[in-house]
Amino acid sequence: MPDKPSSPIAAIFSNLEKKYRPGAYTKPTTFYFSLDDEKWTVTLDAKACRVTKGKVTDQADVVLKTSSDLFLQMWRGEYQPGAGDFFTGRIKSNDPQALKTFMAAFS
């Protein structure tokens, strides 16, 4: 991880490992985030959170594609996505419910 994140998105991902609540996930779960030009892979298990810049696997358990701006609003709690966001393609995910669980693992 770079010492000085280059964007607000990079700042979030560079701090995830420190903010993770061990035990929030009991089995290894991989998340892939595609947020405009930013790509991140996050693996969570019972003990730790590992963050890697870029796409490191084609087999992510959960995929999220949306705009950086919308992700920032969701992360800050300023926006709660609804079914319409997924139906219109504003947010694309293979497991919308897992996104709530992901956010809760860092609160």
BAMIDO-347868 format. One record per atom (N, C-alpha, C, CB): residue number from 0; chain; x, y, z. Coordinates in nm, 2 decimals. Glycine has a CB too. Layout:
<bavexs>
+-----+------+--------+--------+--------+
| pos | unit |     c1 |     c2 |     c3 |
+-----+------+--------+--------+--------+
| NUM |    A |      X |      Y |      Z |
...
+-----+------+--------+--------+--------+
</bavexs>
This chain:
<bavexs>
+-----+------+--------+--------+--------+
| pos | unit |     c1 |     c2 |     c3 |
+-----+------+--------+--------+--------+
|   0 |    A |   0.08 |  -0.12 |   0.00 |
|   0 |    A |   0.00 |   0.00 |   0.00 |
|   0 |    A |   0.09 |   0.12 |   0.00 |
|   0 |    A |  -0.09 |   0.00 |   0.12 |
|   1 |    A |   0.05 |   0.22 |  -0.08 |
|   1 |    A |   0.13 |   0.35 |  -0.08 |
|   1 |    A |   0.10 |   0.42 |   0.05 |
|   1 |    A |   0.09 |   0.44 |  -0.20 |
|   2 |    A |   0.20 |   0.50 |   0.10 |
|   2 |    A |   0.19 |   0.58 |   0.22 |
|   2 |    A |   0.08 |   0.68 |   0.21 |
|   2 |    A |   0.32 |   0.64 |   0.26 |
|   3 |    A |   0.08 |   0.75 |   0.09 |
|   3 |    A |  -0.02 |   0.85 |   0.07 |
|   3 |    A |  -0.12 |   0.81 |  -0.04 |
|   3 |    A |   0.05 |   0.99 |   0.03 |
|   4 |    A |  -0.24 |   0.77 |   0.00 |
|   4 |    A |  -0.34 |   0.73 |  -0.10 |
|   4 |    A |  -0.36 |   0.84 |  -0.20 |
|   4 |    A |  -0.47 |   0.69 |  -0.03 |
|   5 |    A |  -0.37 |   0.80 |  -0.33 |
|   5 |    A |  -0.39 |   0.89 |  -0.44 |
|   5 |    A |  -0.53 |   0.94 |  -0.46 |
|   5 |    A |  -0.33 |   0.83 |  -0.57 |
|   6 |    A |  -0.63 |   0.88 |  -0.39 |
|   6 |    A |  -0.76 |   0.92 |  -0.41 |
|   6 |    A |  -0.84 |   0.89 |  -0.29 |
|   6 |    A |  -0.83 |   0.85 |  -0.54 |
|   7 |    A |  -0.96 |   0.94 |  -0.27 |
|   7 |    A |  -1.05 |   0.90 |  -0.16 |
|   7 |    A |  -1.08 |   0.75 |  -0.15 |
|   7 |    A |  -1.18 |   0.98 |  -0.16 |
|   8 |    A |  -1.09 |   0.69 |  -0.27 |
|   8 |    A |  -1.12 |   0.55 |  -0.28 |
|   8 |    A |  -0.99 |   0.47 |  -0.22 |
|   8 |    A |  -1.15 |   0.50 |  -0.42 |
|   9 |    A |  -0.88 |   0.51 |  -0.27 |
|   9 |    A |  -0.75 |   0.45 |  -0.22 |
|   9 |    A |  -0.74 |   0.47 |  -0.07 |
|   9 |    A |  -0.63 |   0.51 |  -0.30 |
|  10 |    A |  -0.78 |   0.58 |  -0.02 |
|  10 |    A |  -0.77 |   0.60 |   0.12 |
|  10 |    A |  -0.85 |   0.50 |   0.20 |
|  10 |    A |  -0.81 |   0.75 |   0.16 |
|  11 |    A |  -0.97 |   0.48 |   0.15 |
|  11 |    A |  -1.06 |   0.38 |   0.22 |
|  11 |    A |  -1.00 |   0.24 |   0.22 |
|  11 |    A |  -1.20 |   0.38 |   0.15 |
|  12 |    A |  -0.96 |   0.20 |   0.10 |
|  12 |    A |  -0.90 |   0.06 |   0.09 |
|  12 |    A |  -0.77 |   0.05 |   0.16 |
|  12 |    A |  -0.88 |   0.03 |  -0.06 |
|  13 |    A |  -0.69 |   0.15 |   0.17 |
|  13 |    A |  -0.56 |   0.14 |   0.24 |
|  13 |    A |  -0.58 |   0.13 |   0.39 |
|  13 |    A |  -0.48 |   0.26 |   0.21 |
|  14 |    A |  -0.70 |   0.16 |   0.44 |
|  14 |    A |  -0.73 |   0.15 |   0.59 |
|  14 |    A |  -0.81 |   0.03 |   0.63 |
|  14 |    A |  -0.79 |   0.28 |   0.63 |
|  15 |    A |  -0.86 |  -0.04 |   0.53 |
|  15 |    A |  -0.95 |  -0.16 |   0.56 |
|  15 |    A |  -0.89 |  -0.26 |   0.65 |
|  15 |    A |  -1.00 |  -0.22 |   0.43 |
|  16 |    A |  -0.76 |  -0.29 |   0.63 |
|  16 |    A |  -0.70 |  -0.40 |   0.71 |
|  16 |    A |  -0.69 |  -0.36 |   0.85 |
|  16 |    A |  -0.55 |  -0.42 |   0.66 |
|  17 |    A |  -0.67 |  -0.23 |   0.89 |
|  17 |    A |  -0.67 |  -0.19 |   1.03 |
|  17 |    A |  -0.81 |  -0.18 |   1.09 |
|  17 |    A |  -0.61 |  -0.05 |   1.04 |
|  18 |    A |  -0.91 |  -0.16 |   1.01 |
|  18 |    A |  -1.05 |  -0.14 |   1.06 |
|  18 |    A |  -1.13 |  -0.27 |   1.07 |
|  18 |    A |  -1.12 |  -0.04 |   0.97 |
|  19 |    A |  -1.08 |  -0.38 |   1.01 |
|  19 |    A |  -1.15 |  -0.50 |   1.00 |
|  19 |    A |  -1.18 |  -0.56 |   1.14 |
|  19 |    A |  -1.08 |  -0.60 |   0.92 |
|  20 |    A |  -1.30 |  -0.61 |   1.17 |
|  20 |    A |  -1.34 |  -0.67 |   1.29 |
|  20 |    A |  -1.32 |  -0.82 |   1.27 |
|  20 |    A |  -1.48 |  -0.64 |   1.33 |
|  21 |    A |  -1.21 |  -0.88 |   1.32 |
|  21 |    A |  -1.18 |  -1.02 |   1.31 |
|  21 |    A |  -1.31 |  -1.10 |   1.36 |
|  21 |    A |  -1.06 |  -1.07 |   1.39 |
|  22 |    A |  -1.34 |  -1.20 |   1.28 |
|  22 |    A |  -1.46 |  -1.28 |   1.31 |
|  22 |    A |  -1.58 |  -1.24 |   1.24 |
|  22 |    A |  -1.48 |  -1.28 |   1.46 |
|  23 |    A |  -1.58 |  -1.12 |   1.18 |
|  23 |    A |  -1.70 |  -1.08 |   1.10 |
|  23 |    A |  -1.73 |  -1.18 |   0.99 |
|  23 |    A |  -1.67 |  -0.94 |   1.04 |
|  24 |    A |  -1.63 |  -1.24 |   0.94 |
|  24 |    A |  -1.65 |  -1.35 |   0.84 |
|  24 |    A |  -1.58 |  -1.47 |   0.89 |
|  24 |    A |  -1.59 |  -1.31 |   0.70 |
|  25 |    A |  -1.65 |  -1.59 |   0.88 |
|  25 |    A |  -1.59 |  -1.71 |   0.93 |
|  25 |    A |  -1.53 |  -1.79 |   0.82 |
|  25 |    A |  -1.70 |  -1.79 |   1.00 |
|  26 |    A |  -1.58 |  -1.78 |   0.70 |
|  26 |    A |  -1.51 |  -1.85 |   0.59 |
|  26 |    A |  -1.45 |  -1.75 |   0.49 |
|  26 |    A |  -1.61 |  -1.94 |   0.51 |
|  27 |    A |  -1.34 |  -1.78 |   0.43 |
|  27 |    A |  -1.28 |  -1.68 |   0.34 |
|  27 |    A |  -1.37 |  -1.64 |   0.23 |
|  27 |    A |  -1.15 |  -1.75 |   0.27 |
|  28 |    A |  -1.38 |  -1.51 |   0.21 |
|  28 |    A |  -1.47 |  -1.45 |   0.11 |
|  28 |    A |  -1.40 |  -1.34 |   0.04 |
|  28 |    A |  -1.60 |  -1.39 |   0.18 |
|  29 |    A |  -1.40 |  -1.34 |  -0.09 |
|  29 |    A |  -1.33 |  -1.25 |  -0.17 |
|  29 |    A |  -1.43 |  -1.15 |  -0.24 |
|  29 |    A |  -1.24 |  -1.32 |  -0.28 |
|  30 |    A |  -1.39 |  -1.02 |  -0.23 |
|  30 |    A |  -1.47 |  -0.92 |  -0.29 |
|  30 |    A |  -1.39 |  -0.85 |  -0.40 |
|  30 |    A |  -1.52 |  -0.81 |  -0.19 |
|  31 |    A |  -1.45 |  -0.82 |  -0.51 |
|  31 |    A |  -1.38 |  -0.75 |  -0.62 |
|  31 |    A |  -1.46 |  -0.62 |  -0.64 |
|  31 |    A |  -1.37 |  -0.83 |  -0.75 |
|  32 |    A |  -1.39 |  -0.51 |  -0.63 |
|  32 |    A |  -1.46 |  -0.38 |  -0.65 |
|  32 |    A |  -1.40 |  -0.31 |  -0.78 |
|  32 |    A |  -1.43 |  -0.28 |  -0.53 |
|  33 |    A |  -1.49 |  -0.27 |  -0.87 |
|  33 |    A |  -1.46 |  -0.20 |  -0.99 |
|  33 |    A |  -1.53 |  -0.06 |  -0.98 |
|  33 |    A |  -1.50 |  -0.28 |  -1.12 |
|  34 |    A |  -1.46 |   0.04 |  -0.94 |
|  34 |    A |  -1.51 |   0.17 |  -0.91 |
|  34 |    A |  -1.45 |   0.27 |  -1.01 |
|  34 |    A |  -1.49 |   0.21 |  -0.76 |
|  35 |    A |  -1.51 |   0.29 |  -1.13 |
|  35 |    A |  -1.45 |   0.37 |  -1.23 |
|  35 |    A |  -1.32 |   0.32 |  -1.27 |
|  35 |    A |  -1.44 |   0.52 |  -1.19 |
|  36 |    A |  -1.21 |   0.40 |  -1.25 |
|  36 |    A |  -1.08 |   0.35 |  -1.29 |
|  36 |    A |  -1.01 |   0.27 |  -1.17 |
|  36 |    A |  -0.99 |   0.47 |  -1.33 |
|  37 |    A |  -1.07 |   0.27 |  -1.06 |
|  37 |    A |  -1.01 |   0.20 |  -0.94 |
|  37 |    A |  -1.06 |   0.06 |  -0.93 |
|  37 |    A |  -1.05 |   0.28 |  -0.81 |
|  38 |    A |  -0.96 |  -0.04 |  -0.92 |
|  38 |    A |  -1.00 |  -0.18 |  -0.90 |
|  38 |    A |  -0.93 |  -0.23 |  -0.78 |
|  38 |    A |  -0.95 |  -0.26 |  -1.03 |
|  39 |    A |  -1.00 |  -0.30 |  -0.69 |
|  39 |    A |  -0.95 |  -0.35 |  -0.57 |
|  39 |    A |  -1.01 |  -0.49 |  -0.54 |
|  39 |    A |  -0.99 |  -0.26 |  -0.45 |
|  40 |    A |  -0.92 |  -0.57 |  -0.48 |
|  40 |    A |  -0.96 |  -0.71 |  -0.43 |
|  40 |    A |  -0.95 |  -0.71 |  -0.28 |
|  40 |    A |  -0.88 |  -0.82 |  -0.51 |
|  41 |    A |  -1.05 |  -0.76 |  -0.21 |
|  41 |    A |  -1.04 |  -0.77 |  -0.07 |
|  41 |    A |  -1.08 |  -0.91 |  -0.03 |
|  41 |    A |  -1.14 |  -0.66 |   0.00 |
|  42 |    A |  -1.00 |  -0.97 |   0.05 |
|  42 |    A |  -1.03 |  -1.11 |   0.10 |
|  42 |    A |  -1.05 |  -1.10 |   0.25 |
|  42 |    A |  -0.92 |  -1.21 |   0.06 |
|  43 |    A |  -1.16 |  -1.15 |   0.30 |
|  43 |    A |  -1.19 |  -1.15 |   0.44 |
|  43 |    A |  -1.20 |  -1.29 |   0.49 |
|  43 |    A |  -1.32 |  -1.07 |   0.47 |
|  44 |    A |  -1.15 |  -1.32 |   0.61 |
|  44 |    A |  -1.17 |  -1.45 |   0.68 |
|  44 |    A |  -1.18 |  -1.42 |   0.83 |
|  44 |    A |  -1.05 |  -1.54 |   0.65 |
|  45 |    A |  -1.18 |  -1.53 |   0.90 |
|  45 |    A |  -1.21 |  -1.52 |   1.05 |
|  45 |    A |  -1.10 |  -1.43 |   1.12 |
|  45 |    A |  -1.21 |  -1.65 |   1.11 |
|  46 |    A |  -0.98 |  -1.43 |   1.07 |
|  46 |    A |  -0.87 |  -1.36 |   1.14 |
|  46 |    A |  -0.83 |  -1.22 |   1.08 |
|  46 |    A |  -0.75 |  -1.44 |   1.14 |
|  47 |    A |  -0.84 |  -1.21 |   0.95 |
|  47 |    A |  -0.78 |  -1.09 |   0.88 |
|  47 |    A |  -0.85 |  -1.04 |   0.76 |
|  47 |    A |  -0.64 |  -1.12 |   0.85 |
|  48 |    A |  -0.81 |  -0.93 |   0.72 |
|  48 |    A |  -0.86 |  -0.86 |   0.59 |
|  48 |    A |  -0.73 |  -0.84 |   0.51 |
|  48 |    A |  -0.94 |  -0.73 |   0.62 |
|  49 |    A |  -0.73 |  -0.88 |   0.38 |
|  49 |    A |  -0.62 |  -0.86 |   0.29 |
|  49 |    A |  -0.67 |  -0.78 |   0.17 |
|  49 |    A |  -0.55 |  -0.99 |   0.25 |
|  50 |    A |  -0.60 |  -0.67 |   0.15 |
|  50 |    A |  -0.64 |  -0.58 |   0.04 |
|  50 |    A |  -0.53 |  -0.57 |  -0.07 |
|  50 |    A |  -0.67 |  -0.44 |   0.09 |
|  51 |    A |  -0.57 |  -0.59 |  -0.19 |
|  51 |    A |  -0.48 |  -0.58 |  -0.30 |
|  51 |    A |  -0.53 |  -0.49 |  -0.41 |
|  51 |    A |  -0.45 |  -0.72 |  -0.36 |
|  52 |    A |  -0.45 |  -0.40 |  -0.46 |
|  52 |    A |  -0.49 |  -0.31 |  -0.56 |
|  52 |    A |  -0.50 |  -0.39 |  -0.69 |
|  52 |    A |  -0.39 |  -0.19 |  -0.58 |
|  53 |    A |  -0.61 |  -0.37 |  -0.77 |
|  53 |    A |  -0.62 |  -0.45 |  -0.89 |
|  53 |    A |  -0.71 |  -0.57 |  -0.87 |
|  53 |    A |  -0.49 |  -0.49 |  -0.95 |
|  54 |    A |  -0.73 |  -0.64 |  -0.98 |
|  54 |    A |  -0.81 |  -0.76 |  -0.98 |
|  54 |    A |  -0.71 |  -0.88 |  -0.98 |
|  54 |    A |  -0.90 |  -0.77 |  -1.11 |
|  55 |    A |  -0.72 |  -0.96 |  -0.87 |
|  55 |    A |  -0.62 |  -1.07 |  -0.85 |
|  55 |    A |  -0.69 |  -1.21 |  -0.87 |
|  55 |    A |  -0.57 |  -1.06 |  -0.71 |
|  56 |    A |  -0.82 |  -1.21 |  -0.89 |
|  56 |    A |  -0.88 |  -1.34 |  -0.92 |
|  56 |    A |  -1.00 |  -1.32 |  -1.01 |
|  56 |    A |  -0.92 |  -1.40 |  -0.79 |
|  57 |    A |  -1.03 |  -1.42 |  -1.09 |
|  57 |    A |  -1.15 |  -1.42 |  -1.17 |
|  57 |    A |  -1.26 |  -1.49 |  -1.10 |
|  57 |    A |  -1.13 |  -1.49 |  -1.31 |
|  58 |    A |  -1.23 |  -1.53 |  -0.98 |
|  58 |    A |  -1.33 |  -1.61 |  -0.90 |
|  58 |    A |  -1.38 |  -1.54 |  -0.77 |
|  58 |    A |  -1.28 |  -1.75 |  -0.87 |
|  59 |    A |  -1.39 |  -1.41 |  -0.77 |
|  59 |    A |  -1.44 |  -1.34 |  -0.65 |
|  59 |    A |  -1.58 |  -1.39 |  -0.61 |
|  59 |    A |  -1.44 |  -1.19 |  -0.68 |
|  60 |    A |  -1.60 |  -1.40 |  -0.48 |
|  60 |    A |  -1.73 |  -1.44 |  -0.43 |
|  60 |    A |  -1.83 |  -1.33 |  -0.46 |
|  60 |    A |  -1.72 |  -1.48 |  -0.29 |
|  61 |    A |  -1.79 |  -1.21 |  -0.44 |
|  61 |    A |  -1.88 |  -1.10 |  -0.45 |
|  61 |    A |  -1.82 |  -0.99 |  -0.54 |
|  61 |    A |  -1.92 |  -1.03 |  -0.32 |
|  62 |    A |  -1.89 |  -0.94 |  -0.64 |
|  62 |    A |  -1.84 |  -0.84 |  -0.74 |
|  62 |    A |  -1.93 |  -0.72 |  -0.72 |
|  62 |    A |  -1.84 |  -0.89 |  -0.88 |
|  63 |    A |  -1.86 |  -0.60 |  -0.72 |
|  63 |    A |  -1.94 |  -0.47 |  -0.71 |
|  63 |    A |  -1.88 |  -0.38 |  -0.82 |
|  63 |    A |  -1.93 |  -0.41 |  -0.57 |
|  64 |    A |  -1.97 |  -0.33 |  -0.90 |
|  64 |    A |  -1.93 |  -0.23 |  -1.00 |
|  64 |    A |  -2.02 |  -0.12 |  -0.99 |
|  64 |    A |  -1.93 |  -0.29 |  -1.15 |
|  65 |    A |  -1.96 |   0.00 |  -0.97 |
|  65 |    A |  -2.04 |   0.13 |  -0.96 |
|  65 |    A |  -1.94 |   0.24 |  -0.98 |
|  65 |    A |  -2.12 |   0.13 |  -0.83 |
|  66 |    A |  -1.99 |   0.36 |  -0.96 |
|  66 |    A |  -1.91 |   0.48 |  -0.97 |
|  66 |    A |  -1.83 |   0.50 |  -0.84 |
|  66 |    A |  -1.99 |   0.60 |  -1.01 |
|  67 |    A |  -1.72 |   0.57 |  -0.85 |
|  67 |    A |  -1.64 |   0.60 |  -0.73 |
|  67 |    A |  -1.73 |   0.69 |  -0.64 |
|  67 |    A |  -1.51 |   0.67 |  -0.77 |
|  68 |    A |  -1.80 |   0.79 |  -0.70 |
|  68 |    A |  -1.88 |   0.88 |  -0.62 |
|  68 |    A |  -1.99 |   0.81 |  -0.54 |
|  68 |    A |  -1.94 |   0.99 |  -0.71 |
|  69 |    A |  -2.06 |   0.72 |  -0.61 |
|  69 |    A |  -2.16 |   0.65 |  -0.54 |
|  69 |    A |  -2.11 |   0.56 |  -0.43 |
|  69 |    A |  -2.24 |   0.56 |  -0.64 |
|  70 |    A |  -2.00 |   0.49 |  -0.46 |
|  70 |    A |  -1.93 |   0.41 |  -0.35 |
|  70 |    A |  -1.90 |   0.49 |  -0.23 |
|  70 |    A |  -1.81 |   0.33 |  -0.41 |
|  71 |    A |  -1.84 |   0.61 |  -0.26 |
|  71 |    A |  -1.80 |   0.70 |  -0.14 |
|  71 |    A |  -1.93 |   0.73 |  -0.06 |
|  71 |    A |  -1.73 |   0.82 |  -0.20 |
|  72 |    A |  -2.04 |   0.76 |  -0.13 |
|  72 |    A |  -2.16 |   0.80 |  -0.06 |
|  72 |    A |  -2.21 |   0.68 |   0.02 |
|  72 |    A |  -2.27 |   0.84 |  -0.16 |
|  73 |    A |  -2.20 |   0.56 |  -0.03 |
|  73 |    A |  -2.25 |   0.44 |   0.04 |
|  73 |    A |  -2.16 |   0.42 |   0.16 |
|  73 |    A |  -2.25 |   0.32 |  -0.06 |
|  74 |    A |  -2.03 |   0.43 |   0.14 |
|  74 |    A |  -1.93 |   0.40 |   0.25 |
|  74 |    A |  -1.95 |   0.50 |   0.36 |
|  74 |    A |  -1.79 |   0.41 |   0.19 |
|  75 |    A |  -1.98 |   0.62 |   0.33 |
|  75 |    A |  -1.99 |   0.72 |   0.44 |
|  75 |    A |  -2.13 |   0.72 |   0.50 |
|  75 |    A |  -1.97 |   0.86 |   0.38 |
|  76 |    A |  -2.22 |   0.63 |   0.45 |
|  76 |    A |  -2.35 |   0.62 |   0.51 |
|  76 |    A |  -2.45 |   0.73 |   0.46 |
|  76 |    A |  -2.35 |   0.62 |   0.65 |
|  77 |    A |  -2.41 |   0.80 |   0.35 |
|  77 |    A |  -2.49 |   0.91 |   0.30 |
|  77 |    A |  -2.59 |   0.86 |   0.20 |
|  77 |    A |  -2.40 |   1.01 |   0.23 |
|  78 |    A |  -2.58 |   0.73 |   0.15 |
|  78 |    A |  -2.67 |   0.68 |   0.05 |
|  78 |    A |  -2.69 |   0.53 |   0.08 |
|  78 |    A |  -2.61 |   0.70 |  -0.09 |
|  79 |    A |  -2.82 |   0.49 |   0.08 |
|  79 |    A |  -2.85 |   0.35 |   0.10 |
|  79 |    A |  -2.90 |   0.30 |  -0.04 |
|  79 |    A |  -2.96 |   0.33 |   0.21 |
|  80 |    A |  -2.83 |   0.21 |  -0.10 |
|  80 |    A |  -2.88 |   0.16 |  -0.23 |
|  80 |    A |  -3.01 |   0.08 |  -0.22 |
|  80 |    A |  -2.78 |   0.07 |  -0.30 |
|  81 |    A |  -3.09 |   0.10 |  -0.32 |
|  81 |    A |  -3.22 |   0.03 |  -0.32 |
|  81 |    A |  -3.23 |  -0.06 |  -0.45 |
|  81 |    A |  -3.34 |   0.13 |  -0.33 |
|  82 |    A |  -3.33 |  -0.14 |  -0.46 |
|  82 |    A |  -3.35 |  -0.23 |  -0.57 |
|  82 |    A |  -3.34 |  -0.16 |  -0.70 |
|  82 |    A |  -3.49 |  -0.30 |  -0.56 |
|  83 |    A |  -3.39 |  -0.04 |  -0.71 |
|  83 |    A |  -3.38 |   0.04 |  -0.84 |
|  83 |    A |  -3.24 |   0.06 |  -0.89 |
|  83 |    A |  -3.45 |   0.17 |  -0.82 |
|  84 |    A |  -3.15 |   0.08 |  -0.79 |
|  84 |    A |  -3.00 |   0.10 |  -0.83 |
|  84 |    A |  -2.95 |  -0.03 |  -0.91 |
|  84 |    A |  -2.92 |   0.13 |  -0.71 |
|  85 |    A |  -2.99 |  -0.14 |  -0.86 |
|  85 |    A |  -2.95 |  -0.27 |  -0.92 |
|  85 |    A |  -3.02 |  -0.30 |  -1.05 |
|  85 |    A |  -2.96 |  -0.39 |  -0.83 |
|  86 |    A |  -3.15 |  -0.27 |  -1.05 |
|  86 |    A |  -3.23 |  -0.29 |  -1.18 |
|  86 |    A |  -3.19 |  -0.20 |  -1.29 |
|  86 |    A |  -3.38 |  -0.27 |  -1.15 |
|  87 |    A |  -3.15 |  -0.08 |  -1.26 |
|  87 |    A |  -3.11 |   0.01 |  -1.37 |
|  87 |    A |  -2.96 |   0.00 |  -1.40 |
|  87 |    A |  -3.14 |   0.16 |  -1.32 |
|  88 |    A |  -2.89 |  -0.08 |  -1.33 |
|  88 |    A |  -2.75 |  -0.10 |  -1.36 |
|  88 |    A |  -2.66 |   0.01 |  -1.30 |
|  88 |    A |  -2.73 |  -0.10 |  -1.51 |
|  89 |    A |  -2.71 |   0.10 |  -1.22 |
|  89 |    A |  -2.63 |   0.20 |  -1.15 |
|  89 |    A |  -2.53 |   0.14 |  -1.06 |
|  89 |    A |  -2.72 |   0.30 |  -1.08 |
|  90 |    A |  -2.58 |   0.03 |  -1.00 |
|  90 |    A |  -2.49 |  -0.06 |  -0.92 |
|  90 |    A |  -2.50 |  -0.20 |  -0.98 |
|  90 |    A |  -2.52 |  -0.05 |  -0.77 |
|  91 |    A |  -2.39 |  -0.27 |  -1.00 |
|  91 |    A |  -2.40 |  -0.40 |  -1.05 |
|  91 |    A |  -2.33 |  -0.49 |  -0.95 |
|  91 |    A |  -2.33 |  -0.42 |  -1.19 |
|  92 |    A |  -2.39 |  -0.60 |  -0.91 |
|  92 |    A |  -2.34 |  -0.69 |  -0.81 |
|  92 |    A |  -2.40 |  -0.83 |  -0.83 |
|  92 |    A |  -2.35 |  -0.64 |  -0.66 |
|  93 |    A |  -2.32 |  -0.93 |  -0.80 |
|  93 |    A |  -2.38 |  -1.07 |  -0.81 |
|  93 |    A |  -2.44 |  -1.10 |  -0.67 |
|  93 |    A |  -2.27 |  -1.17 |  -0.85 |
|  94 |    A |  -2.42 |  -1.02 |  -0.57 |
|  94 |    A |  -2.47 |  -1.05 |  -0.43 |
|  94 |    A |  -2.50 |  -0.92 |  -0.36 |
|  94 |    A |  -2.38 |  -1.14 |  -0.36 |
|  95 |    A |  -2.60 |  -0.84 |  -0.39 |
|  95 |    A |  -2.63 |  -0.71 |  -0.32 |
|  95 |    A |  -2.63 |  -0.72 |  -0.17 |
|  95 |    A |  -2.76 |  -0.66 |  -0.37 |
|  96 |    A |  -2.69 |  -0.83 |  -0.12 |
|  96 |    A |  -2.70 |  -0.85 |   0.03 |
|  96 |    A |  -2.56 |  -0.85 |   0.09 |
|  96 |    A |  -2.78 |  -0.97 |   0.06 |
|  97 |    A |  -2.46 |  -0.91 |   0.03 |
|  97 |    A |  -2.33 |  -0.93 |   0.08 |
|  97 |    A |  -2.26 |  -0.79 |   0.10 |
|  97 |    A |  -2.24 |  -1.01 |  -0.01 |
|  98 |    A |  -2.30 |  -0.69 |   0.03 |
|  98 |    A |  -2.24 |  -0.56 |   0.04 |
|  98 |    A |  -2.27 |  -0.50 |   0.18 |
|  98 |    A |  -2.29 |  -0.46 |  -0.07 |
|  99 |    A |  -2.39 |  -0.52 |   0.23 |
|  99 |    A |  -2.43 |  -0.48 |   0.37 |
|  99 |    A |  -2.34 |  -0.54 |   0.47 |
|  99 |    A |  -2.58 |  -0.50 |   0.40 |
| 100 |    A |  -2.32 |  -0.67 |   0.45 |
| 100 |    A |  -2.24 |  -0.75 |   0.54 |
| 100 |    A |  -2.09 |  -0.70 |   0.54 |
| 100 |    A |  -2.24 |  -0.90 |   0.51 |
| 101 |    A |  -2.05 |  -0.67 |   0.42 |
| 101 |    A |  -1.91 |  -0.62 |   0.40 |
| 101 |    A |  -1.89 |  -0.49 |   0.48 |
| 101 |    A |  -1.88 |  -0.59 |   0.25 |
| 102 |    A |  -1.99 |  -0.39 |   0.46 |
| 102 |    A |  -1.98 |  -0.27 |   0.53 |
| 102 |    A |  -1.98 |  -0.28 |   0.68 |
| 102 |    A |  -2.09 |  -0.17 |   0.49 |
| 103 |    A |  -2.06 |  -0.38 |   0.73 |
| 103 |    A |  -2.07 |  -0.40 |   0.87 |
| 103 |    A |  -1.94 |  -0.46 |   0.93 |
| 103 |    A |  -2.19 |  -0.49 |   0.90 |
| 104 |    A |  -1.86 |  -0.52 |   0.85 |
| 104 |    A |  -1.74 |  -0.58 |   0.90 |
| 104 |    A |  -1.63 |  -0.48 |   0.94 |
| 104 |    A |  -1.68 |  -0.68 |   0.80 |
| 105 |    A |  -1.66 |  -0.35 |   0.90 |
| 105 |    A |  -1.56 |  -0.25 |   0.93 |
| 105 |    A |  -1.62 |  -0.14 |   1.02 |
| 105 |    A |  -1.51 |  -0.18 |   0.80 |
| 106 |    A |  -1.73 |  -0.16 |   1.07 |
| 106 |    A |  -1.79 |  -0.05 |   1.16 |
| 106 |    A |  -1.76 |  -0.07 |   1.30 |
| 106 |    A |  -1.94 |  -0.05 |   1.14 |
+-----+------+--------+--------+--------+
</bavexs>
